[in-house]
Structures are given as C-alpha cells and as structure tokens.
Amino acid sequence: MNKGVFLNRDGVITQDPPHYACKPNQLKLIERSADAIRLLSEHRFKVVVVSNQSVVGRGYFKEEDVKAVNHVLEEEMHKRNVHIDAIYYCLHHPDDGCDCHKPKPGMLIMASKNLDINLKKSFMVGRIK
C-alpha cells in the first residue's frame, strides 16, 4: 500500500483569501507550494488534492467552474514538472449531510481505495479558518 498526503486546495496550494479562485484566471499558487508537492512525490507519497467546493451547492457556481479551475491547477503544476495523483472535491452544501464534505472522511476514503493508500501512514494538510 501507498502512503499519501491529502492537501486542501484553497489556502494550502492556492491563495485564499482574498483570491479564492472560482474562475480559471483567478487561480494564484502559494509561493513554493509546487516545490513542496514535488518533494512529497520524490519521497514516494501519493499527492491528493481534496477540496470542499460548496459554492456549487450554494448555487453560486457550477461544477464546470470547479473543473476548469482544477484543470488550470494541473496545468500550472505540469509547467513546474510537478505531479498531482488525483483531485477530489465535494460540491455539497455543508448542511447536506454528505460523507464527503470535510472534515468528514469521504474523499480520503475514496482516494485510499482508488490509489491503494494506507490512511494510517498518511497525512492531511489543511488550514484553519
């Protein structure tokens, strides 16, 4: 089994706030976040982005907007020779009671099954609001 690092997108890889990226042209990487991801990969961690995107559940944006921002994130990482193994996101409103909205573990469990990740040997990096 693999070891993994689960990274929150907004505020860990990309700037937030005030630059919460809802459109691709708004995406701004945090300085050296790509370098950190490269180091994790070099140390044989599966790197997985997990992100609550309740802006969709709240009706402010569409899933296509989330996909477009994630696509730009992947392109920016590719330009820097950095690999992200997977990106998972929850579109639900926080009050929906789903199992994937962090801090619930649904996205981590799904990624662990898909990427053969041992959660006991893994880490989650987020931010406190």
N, C-alpha and C positions, 0 to 999 in steps of 0.2 A: 504494500500500500504506500501511497504517496503522502508526504506532508504538505500542508497548504498554508497559504496566508490569504485571508479574506480582507479585502480593502474596501472601505467605503469610498465611493467615487467623489462625492461633493465634500470638500473640506479636507480630504486626505490626498487625493490625486489632483483634483481641480479646485480652483479658488471658489470659496463660498463662505460667507457672503462678502461683498455685495455682488459678486459676479456669478451667481447661480446661473448655470447655462441651461436655458430652455430652448435655445436655437443654436445651431452649429457654430455660427460666427461669434457666439458669446463664450465659447469654451476657452479657458485660460488654465494652463497647467501650473501647479505649485512648483516653484523652483526646486529642481533636483528630485522631484517625485519620480521621474523616469529613471534616474540613476539608482534610486532606491529599489525600484521594481527590477531593474537589471541585476542588482546584487542578489535579490531574493531568488531570481531564476538561476543565477550562477551557483547558488547554494542548494539547488535542486528542490525548491519549493514550487508547487503549483500556485500560480498567482491568479486569484479570482476576485473580480470586482462584484460587490453586492451593494445595491443601491435602492433605497426607498424613493419611489417617484410618484408620490401621492398627488402631485399636480394633475395627473391624469384622472385619478379617482375623484378629485375635486372639480373636474371639468374645465380646468384652465388650459390644458394642452392635450394633445393626442399622443397615442403610443408611437406614431410615426416620428414625432418630435424627439422622443426619448431615443429611439433607434438612430436617428440622424446624429444626435449629439454623441452617442456611443460610437458610431462609425467614425466620426472625426477624432474621438479619443484614440481609437485603434490606429487610425492613420498617423496621428502625431507620435504615437509610440513606435510605430513601424519606421518612421523617419529617423528615430533615435536608436534603431536596432534593439527595441525592447519588445518582449513578447508577453501578452496577457493571455492566459489559458482560457478564460471564459468570463463573460459578463452576465450577471443575473440582476433582474430588477423586479420590484414589486410595484404594481400600478394602483393598488387598492388605497382607498381612504383609510386612515388609521382606525376609524371606528367600525370598519367592515368585519373585523374579527378573523381575518385570514391568518394562515400559519406562516406566510412568507414575509410579512411586514416586520422588519427589525424593531424591537430586539428579539422577536420570535425567530426560531432557527430554521424555518422552512427553506430559505435559499441556500443555507450552508449544508443542510441535509441533502438537498437535490444535487448540489455540486459534488458533495462527497460520493454520492452514488455514481454520478456521470464521469467523474475524474479519478475514481478509486482513491479518495483522500481519507486518511485516518484522522478524524476530528480530534482525537486525544493528543495527536502530535502536531496540531495546527494552531494558528493564531488568528485573531480578528483585530484589525486596526480601524478604529473609528474616531469620532470626535464627540465631545460633549458640547451640547448647545448651551 
